[in-house]
Each structure stands twice: as structure tokens, then as C-alpha cells.
Amino acid sequence: MGIDVLMSDTHRIAEAEDIVAARQAVRLRAVELGLNLVDQTKIVTATSELARNTLIHGGGGTMTLEIVNNGRRRGIRLTFEDHGPGIADIDLAMKDGFTTAGGMGLGLGGAKRLSDEFNIDSTPGRGTRVSVLRWGKN
Amino acid sequence: MDRIPILKMGEFLLVTIQVDMHDQLALTLQDDLTAQIVKHRARGVMIDISALEMVDSFIGRMLSNIANMARLLDANTVVVGMQPAVAITLVELGLPMRGIRTALDVEKGMVVLRAVKQSSTRANSLNGH
């Protein structure tokens, strides 16, 4: 079952204000998609965690926001990419409490719990790509 | 530089967060509040987050920090007005928010602050302070 991308735009994440802008862009699309308030809040919160990871751990990068359709329903997919130091041990990084930059270490594990689908791909020395997807109803 | 205003109401301080905070603004609020607690000898801090549509781990940590710092300065903190969707999301995120007292709205928050202040005053007088 393929996924069609109905819309896509990319946001730069280079400073703290960009985290706020990313949250607001995702909120707007989540509302357009018809997500209920709890689901909106979950995906916006996941956005905040992942955008901050991209900025703090990845040294900045991008968020690509897509509206996707799998033939049955539409969803919102977010892909965060950076060219920072990467993550050597992804399993360890997914654990709550794991942190290297003074955070609470809830970024990755928390974002996964707030999403329907979660993918992470990281190469030490090359960078990290994290994507989350939240499906709308019906 | 933008700041979140801190209002003095008797011996309590009231902060109403009405903007989507960027991280630096949250850190500035933390510093400002601790300074104001000492300056006004405040016994309580109420933080109204009813306008906040999202609390992530950063903002959650800021709220915890404020509550802990205030406690060291002999002031109690109550966070009021959390939206239900925010509460649901915080639990799923796994944020413990330890040491934070909450109330549903400003009025109930005020009752909590007054009650906590009275019981701590009583405890101090029993200890001979």
C-alpha cells in the first residue's frame, strides 16, 4: 500500500524561534487535516521535541512537513534532518532519561509515543533523520 | 527584549503565560521570577497556563525548576489552568512534573496558595520560628 504525498513544505530549523514556527506550522496543518484537539496537541508537542533535538543535538537542520494519503485516510508526516554528529546507539537514545545536552531525555521516546508511526535513521559523523506520522480519522 | 509580565498580588506573584514561548523566553521567566520572589518577599507564585496549547519537556522542566527554586526561597508554586489535551499529552510524553502543585483555575489556585501558606506559617511557629 503506497503513500501519496499531497503537499510538502520544508522549514529551516536554525534558531530557537524556528522551534516555535515549526510548532505553529504543524498546528495549522493539523487543524486543516481535521485532527481532534488531543491529536493536534500530541503532534505539535512531538514537533517541539524533535525540532529542539535537531537544533541542539544536530546543530540545526530542516523539518519537512507533508500531508499524505494512504488511500484510506490522510495524515501528517514530519521529517527532521540534520547533518550533526549523529547517534551512535539509537536504542540507548530512545530510552527516557537519555540526554547529552542538558535536556530531560524525553525527546525521541516521547515523540515516538505521541505518534502513530516513527522512524529514525542516523549515521555517526553524518547526521540524523527522524520522521513521525500521525493519521487523521476515517 | 520580550519578557512575560509578573504581577504582584499582595504576598503572591501571578504570571499569565499568553504566548507560544520560545526557549529563551522560558529561561528569562525562570530568572525573573526568582528575582521577584526575593524582591517582594513573596510567599507564593501562581502560573496560569490556560492559554498554553502545548507543554513540551522544555516548558515542563521550566515549571519544575520554578517550583523547586521558589521552594528554596520559601515560596509555594501552583500551576493553574492546564488544558485537558495538554495533560493527556504530558502523561504520554512521560513528563513527571514532580513537585508541582496544580489547580483548575486562578480562583482555586489562590485557595491552594493561601492554605499552603497558613500551614507552613503554623509549622514554623510550632518550631519556634
Interface residues (C-beta under 8 A of the other chain):
Chain A: A16 E17 I19 V20 R23 Q24 R27 L37 V38 Q40 T41 K42 V44 T45 S48 E49 R52 D96 G103 M104 L106 G107 G109 G110 R113 L114
Chain B: D20 M21 H22 D23 Q24 E53 M54 V55 D56 S57 F58 G60 R61 Q83 P84 A85 V86 I88 T89 E92 L93 G94 L95
